[in-house]
Structure formats: C-alpha cells, structure tokens
Amino acid sequence: MAPATHDALPVLDRSGDTPLHAQVAALLRGYIRGNKLAAGAALPSEAALCERFGVARSVVRQALAALAAEGLIHRESGRPATVAAPQEHRRLVQRSTGLYEQFAQSGVALQTRVLTFARAEPPAEVAEFFGTGRLLMLERLRHVAEAPLAYVRTWLPADAVPGLRAEDLADASLHGVLTRRFGLRPGAGRNQIRAVAADAALAGLLDTPTGTPLLMLQGRGMDQHGQPLEWFTTWHRAEQLVFDVDVSVGHESVQPRLQTAPPAASAASEAAGNDPLARAQALVSELSAELARLRGQR
C-alpha cells in the first residue's frame, strides 16, 4: 500500500510551549481519527515526515512512539508505520460496577472529563424515581488514549452527596468516590440497551458523523440500603465497544426489550422462551439488526 500523503496537515507552532514531538503526534492522531487514514494504511517514512514538518528524526520518532503506545499505529523496523485497526473494548452491562472500574480491571486507562456538574431540573421520570427534584446533573466525556469513547449523563440526589465537587470526579470512578466519601455503594438496579443515531450534539462530543449508530445504555440504581442512588444514560461509540452479557442457568438477568425491533428479531426473542442462552443470543441479534437499520438510514 502506498504511503498516505499529508498535504492538508497544518504547520507546527514553533513559538509556543508545546514540544514539537507532541505537536506532530497530535496532528497525525487527528488525521488518523478523522478517517482520512484507514486501518492498514502506511504513514510516510520517517524521512518524509521530517521533511514535511521540518523537524529532526528524533522528533518524529518520539511522535511515532507516542502513537504506537496509544495503539493507533504499528511500527516495524525498516518499514513505514501503519495505522492500527480500532481497538475493541468490552463492557459487562448487567453489572453494577461502572465503566471506569471495569476498564481498570482489564488494565485499560479510562480518562474522564467533567463537562457539567450542577443542580438542574430533571425529567419527570427521573424525579419520580428519586422521589424529589433536588438533584444534581453530572455530564462526563470518557476517553481511551485521548479518543472519545462515551458520553455519560448521570443524576444524583443532592442531599446524599453534600460537598461533592466536579474536580473530585475528573479521571475518577463515580462509584469509588461515592463509596469512599459518602459510604454509598451501588446495589440492585436495571439497565436497558438501545441502538440510537447520533444527533448533532452527540456527534460533536464523540467526534463521529451525525447519524452514526451509537449504543445507548440507560440505567437506574439503588444503594446498599435500597435507596435511589443514580440514574444514568451513556452513549457509546458502537465501533469501539462490545457489550458482554454473562448468562447462567440459575440467574437470568437479561430481558430483550429493544423498541421498534424488526419483526424477525422480535419473533426470535419470543421463540427463545425461557432459555437464558437463547434469550441472550436473541438480544445480540436484535442489537445487530437495529444497528444495520440505522446504518441504512445514513
């Protein structure tokens, strides 16, 4: 495959405080993630990148090393670097543990940026769940290796978390903070999965085209005392995340409930009956069918 060209890349800022290698890495990273370079595409050689950016080979090598550490490119001695296939992450959707804890257990560093944390007027169904309108709305954007993975909107009871601040939740686990500071641990709850299309706001947050299929996970959870603890909605980039479902004969925790499911998929769910494995497989089929339908509407 011929090396990709980078004529559209902007020039470096040599008057600022950002190191040149970090600028080169950022420009190449944005170029790759903007879908201008497909998986398997070859980057220009180190010599060509030195000429393109007007920098020393050591600068280019530092930039490429950073991209390789992030999993964005593959490097082999004597060959141009190539763009790596998008990394696939996994999430267990029937667990009360959040995304941060699950990623930490698998050794993946999840970055969290707090967008909003303030008192807000909740939707009627959220206020009904908590039994009060005194709620805090928390909006977060979650990244892996600086690539946006999920946008999360969470409602919390204001009276249960006095003194909680936005800075407490940056690059942190919400559940971990609630447990350490307030003695509140997540307990029973219910999660729902839906396939939705990204509107303009979600597309901007997740750096994806409008109309792109997203996996939306919505849940409501109680604390260890059976009191309402959280109501959350998380929109995930579908091409980067797989939802895993644990199935056991003794405890079935998955109920296929996709709205507007195609007739064939709904029939498959009904035919699955009470077999937990068959019902889990039916759920996966329904999600796949819904994603295919959304892609067809783009």
Disulfide bonds with the S-S distance in Angstrom:
none
